[in-house]
Amino acid sequence: MKEKITLLQNEIEEKLKNVTNLETLNELKVNYLSKKGPVSELTNSLRDLSIEEKKEFGKIITDFKNDVYSKFEELKNKFELEELNKKLESEKIDISMPGMDIPSGSPSIVEKVVEEAEEFFISLGYDVLEGPEIELDKYNFEMLNLPKDHPARDAQDTYYLKDEEILLRSQTSPVQVRTMLKGEGKEPIRMICPGKTYRREDINATHEQEFTQIEGLVIDKKISLSDLKGTFDAFIKHTFGKEVEARFRPSYYPFTEPSVEMDMSCIYCDGSGCSMCKPKGWITICGGGMVHPNVLKMCGYDPEEWQGFAFGMAAERIAMLKYNMTDMRSMHENDLRETKNFDRKEVK
């Protein structure tokens, strides 16, 4: 048995010396290591031996088989590495060659305005928060000092989904309410809540039924209207340029008291009058004021201790001014003649 194993080992080693590729190696492996090959027959021959002989030759055969398998595996790894190196050499890429010019998209004008606003307010320490677009009447109106019989509701044609309880939010103010309720009258708040809003409007050049609002809220102790004006002034200078000025005009909103309209000096004519500002020299882009004491109370804040300001603006309005677009509807279309140029156009 030992002599037979030695002869078979020498035979396999001699043939392995002449193997030059994987194909020949696999053929040799099948010839010797298959179930009917000579190596497997050695194991089958053990059945005819005595118990003592099985113990002796069983270990010798196992060691022999392991040695043969390792030699085949070593050669296999060698040939596979050689083939891989040849493939890498033949398929290598010259990284110094210019790449393919792949056209890519860009953010929409509205998205760009929202991102710029978020970056500005984050730099002031504001949080950017979101809320559901399908909202409860309680958060969209009632807790903002607009009970069901309030006449101001007539000015907002709302999409109701179920009776007068569930609706598509007409403003992002419900996010402010939810944030104040979460604060439980104990925590200061500094946040903006950009998002989609919905109103039953007649669609035209300056009105859409779906638009993007950017609203903000600050709640703390010793907050005044001057804090709101400073914030608004910094925002318009960041968005439109350092030469732009801000002004407030008295207004009315149910959820703020006092309420103001926020104007900026015309970025196109420096106050001399143009098609954007008419003869006024000022453009209204934002509304807001000091948070109404009733709103603070309903949200758990003591108005004797806590004050705050809130503001809201339409991202589409900012975009129209920044890029001198005359039709809001073009922002939701794919006409590159209108949207591809982010540079401010000349106004006549």
Beta strands, then each sheet from edge to edge (+ up, - down):
strand 1: 127-128
strand 2: 134-136
strand 3: 159-162
strand 4: 166-168
strand 5: 189-198
strand 6: 210-220
strand 7: 246-253
strand 8: 256-265
strand 9: 282-291
strand 10: 307-314
sheet 1: 1+ 5+ 6- 10+ 9- 8+ 7-
sheet 2: 2+ 4- 3+
end
